[in-house]
């Protein structure tokens, strides 16, 4: 072993001795089919959790719900879900609630121009219901004109189903909110708003073709509209909505942000404009509701003003507290990243224009609130294929003498950002934890959560895969962010735990395990047909500050438990 290797090992050991708050315990190897891909982990009760898997090999696809014991991390049962017609049926979502796993599935009847959302259940004892129960049917002459989203309430007793749809291209969208009780599995009410609260990405693109290289890029402009929803235990609905501002132009896209509120005892939505000092773009938001009279809305704001010579970039974080008794803004705080922070994020004026920001968690702890999100870059790259023939041209569809293209999506996940809002309603500090992950997806845009964030009374823990050379660089107080290396594959990286002390803001790191055989797998099912939702968690919470994660090794897999302070 070289002196450099010994030094690195010593640093890891010393950090582990000083940092004993995170303990990882591996479960046994599972006897699973290697073609059965983990799609997501699901909540359960105090003693168990569930997993949803997809097995796709050859022409057939199978779907499974599995139950695992939290103590032994061993399987309890595995049940297959059968689809009558895979061409017309798609599993929309899978959720655990009130002792059952609910499988929500949509089915399109092209002859009748009708989309229907059904559900079936699997009980905690493994009983599979063969009966498909209809939730809602909506008329539409096109599959893509209908969007369903399912939201369990915090106590996991009810579901809110959001159905955004229109019957044809010319008609405006409407959104139906359907409340369903999970215990007796009955619909309680339906409320309708004349808004397109559609969870999808409709990117405007500009194509750049190069006859010399045959390579082009597509630059996307942000989608506008629905950006997040919260459904509370009192059956109230809160959603974020962006719309073009008066000063909007193609060169400077400016928007206004509103909070939509539908109270449980009312049918119409009320809107509260969350106004800033200027018009900025807000990509998504998160909610925190600690009492019935107040809701907190947080997120990132960004503004790019194109100027000759140098574009002006402003990026920051915000928090609004809304008084629900009179639907007014109770307090507001906005903090823009200064030059020092932007340097830590490697967000130079040139690179900052390409970065996007997404808030993932709001943690109320003590008399403060902590906001945890991420910075990433999303880029579309055109991949060309030339076909032989005498006719020329460029097109998406294939043909004789055609140059066809597909669109790949490149992602660079750069940093996890943690901000503290103190009891005075001011952002006290902002810290960044480097995250260096790069990946490519073919024909499918999808933002995967690459890290886990867990909050206790004393710390916030951020767990992620990291390059093995970075742990030594972090030990230097003056390390340069540009010197950090990125992870493009799981094997050969480290699974790292970053501990951020809530009082001091000091960050300490340890390597929980080396990804040599079994590896922490933040990216699970990549097949575009089966990708989990972007906000889907990649862990399951347990009791007493414990979480359960999934690890895999080229088809083999097992679960692990991590206990914090």
Buried (B, 14 or more C-beta within 10 A) or exposed (E): EEEEEEEBEEBBEEBBEEEEBBEBEEBEEBEBEEEBBBBBBBBBEEEBBBBBBBBBEEEEBBBBBBBBBBEEBEBBBBBEBEBEEBEEBBBBBBBBBBBBBBBBBBBBEEEEBBBBBBBBBBEBEBEBBEEBBEBBBBBBEBEEBBBBBBBBBEEBEBBBBBBBBBBEEEEEBBBBBBBBBBEEBEBEEEBBBEBBBBBEEEBEEEEEEEEEEBEBBBEBEBBBBBBBBBBBEEBBBBBBBBEEBEEBEEEEBBBBBBBBBBBEEEEEBEEBEBEBEEBBBBBBBBBBBEEEEBBBBBBBBBBBEEEEEEEEBBBBBBBBBBBBEEEEBBBBBBBBBEEEBBBBBBBEEEBBEBBBBBBBBBBBBEEBBBBBBBBBBBBBBBBBEEEEEEEEEEEEEEEEEBBBBEBBBBBBBBBBBBBBBEEEEEBEEBBBBBBBBBBEBEEEBBBBBBBBBBBBEBBBBBBBBBBBEBBBBBBEEEBEBEEBEBBEEBBBBBBBBBBBEBEEEEBBBBBBBBBEEBBBBBBBBBEEEBBBBBEBBBBBEBEEBBBBBBBBBEEBBBBBBBBBE
